[in-house]
Amino acid sequence: MAISDWPKQERPREKLLGRGAGALSDAELLAIFLRTGSRGRTAVDVGRDILDRSGGLRGLLDLTPKRMARLPQEAMRYRDEAARA
């Protein structure tokens, strides 16, 4: 289900504006920066996978910019491989 289909109060951007950053998970905050997901996956899904692949927010912040730039593609591949297993 696309984020646009979620109840307005549960959408990351609206939640941030209405309740502040403390009301969002790390994946939801990352989704706001990503702005878009991929086919069949929301930005929150992609954000969650990126955090999993990088070892959480601390791990993500410790990555080099070059490595960080590759994370969205790696997260999508990781999810596809997990779905096939």
Sine and cosine of phi, psi and omega as CSV:
sin_phi,cos_phi,sin_psi,cos_psi,sin_omega,cos_omega
0.00,0.00,0.76,-0.64,0.01,-1.00
-0.93,0.37,0.49,-0.87,0.02,-1.00
-0.85,0.53,-0.56,0.83,0.01,-1.00
-0.90,0.44,-0.31,0.95,0.04,-1.00
-1.00,0.01,-0.17,0.99,0.01,-1.00
-0.96,0.30,0.41,-0.91,0.14,-0.99
-0.84,0.54,0.64,-0.77,-0.09,-1.00
-0.79,0.61,-0.65,0.76,-0.06,-1.00
-0.94,0.34,-0.21,0.98,0.01,-1.00
-0.98,-0.19,-0.15,0.99,0.00,-1.00
-0.95,0.31,0.69,-0.72,-0.09,-1.00
-0.80,0.60,-0.74,0.67,-0.07,-1.00
-0.91,0.42,-0.69,0.72,0.01,-1.00
-0.93,0.37,-0.60,0.80,0.04,-1.00
-0.90,0.43,-0.67,0.74,0.04,-1.00
-0.87,0.49,-0.73,0.69,-0.02,-1.00
-0.93,0.38,-0.60,0.80,-0.06,-1.00
-1.00,0.09,-0.58,0.81,-0.12,-0.99
-0.86,-0.52,-0.18,0.98,0.01,-1.00
1.00,-0.05,0.25,-0.97,-0.08,-1.00
-0.87,0.49,-0.52,0.85,-0.02,-1.00
-0.90,0.44,-0.31,0.95,0.00,-1.00
-1.00,0.08,-0.14,0.99,-0.06,-1.00
-0.98,-0.22,0.52,-0.85,0.14,-0.99
-0.97,0.23,0.24,-0.97,0.06,-1.00
-0.86,0.51,-0.63,0.77,0.00,-1.00
-0.90,0.43,-0.62,0.79,0.04,-1.00
-0.93,0.38,-0.65,0.76,0.05,-1.00
-0.89,0.45,-0.69,0.72,0.03,-1.00
-0.90,0.44,-0.61,0.79,0.02,-1.00
-0.86,0.50,-0.58,0.82,0.02,-1.00
-0.90,0.44,-0.64,0.77,0.04,-1.00
-0.94,0.33,-0.61,0.79,0.00,-1.00
-0.92,0.38,-0.58,0.82,0.03,-1.00
0.95,0.30,-0.43,0.90,-0.04,-1.00
-0.49,-0.87,0.43,-0.90,0.07,-1.00
-0.99,-0.12,-0.57,-0.82,0.06,-1.00
-0.68,-0.73,0.06,-1.00,-0.05,-1.00
-0.78,0.63,0.89,-0.46,0.04,-1.00
0.98,0.19,0.07,1.00,-0.04,-1.00
-0.69,-0.73,0.73,-0.69,0.01,-1.00
-0.98,0.21,0.23,-0.97,0.09,-1.00
-0.88,0.48,-0.53,0.85,0.05,-1.00
-0.92,0.40,-0.66,0.75,0.06,-1.00
-0.86,0.50,-0.74,0.67,0.00,-1.00
-0.89,0.45,-0.68,0.73,0.04,-1.00
-0.86,0.51,-0.68,0.74,0.02,-1.00
-0.88,0.47,-0.69,0.72,0.01,-1.00
-0.91,0.42,-0.64,0.77,0.03,-1.00
-0.89,0.47,-0.69,0.72,0.02,-1.00
-0.90,0.43,-0.64,0.77,0.05,-1.00
-0.88,0.47,-0.71,0.70,-0.05,-1.00
-0.93,0.36,-0.48,0.88,-0.07,-1.00
-0.99,-0.13,-0.06,1.00,0.01,-1.00
1.00,0.08,0.47,0.88,0.03,-1.00
1.00,-0.08,-0.05,-1.00,-0.06,-1.00
-0.89,0.46,-0.67,0.74,0.02,-1.00
-0.87,0.49,-0.71,0.71,0.03,-1.00
-0.89,0.46,-0.64,0.77,0.02,-1.00
-0.89,0.45,-0.68,0.73,-0.02,-1.00
-0.93,0.37,-0.38,0.93,0.00,-1.00
-1.00,0.06,-0.13,0.99,-0.04,-1.00
-0.96,0.26,0.45,-0.89,0.12,-0.99
-0.96,0.29,0.41,-0.91,0.04,-1.00
-0.84,0.55,-0.62,0.78,0.00,-1.00
-0.89,0.46,-0.71,0.71,0.01,-1.00
-0.92,0.39,-0.64,0.77,0.00,-1.00
-0.89,0.46,-0.61,0.79,-0.01,-1.00
-0.90,0.44,-0.44,0.90,0.00,-1.00
-1.00,0.09,-0.22,0.97,-0.12,-0.99
-0.87,0.50,-0.69,0.73,-0.01,-1.00
-0.85,0.52,-0.68,0.74,0.02,-1.00
-0.92,0.39,-0.66,0.75,0.03,-1.00
-0.90,0.43,-0.64,0.77,0.00,-1.00
-0.90,0.44,-0.63,0.78,0.03,-1.00
-0.92,0.40,-0.67,0.74,0.04,-1.00
-0.90,0.44,-0.68,0.73,0.01,-1.00
-0.85,0.53,-0.71,0.71,-0.01,-1.00
-0.91,0.41,-0.65,0.76,0.03,-1.00
-0.90,0.45,-0.68,0.73,0.02,-1.00
-0.90,0.43,-0.65,0.76,0.01,-1.00
-0.91,0.41,-0.59,0.81,0.00,-1.00
-0.93,0.37,-0.55,0.84,0.00,-1.00
-0.97,0.23,-0.42,0.91,-0.07,-1.00
-0.95,0.30,0.00,0.00,0.00,0.00
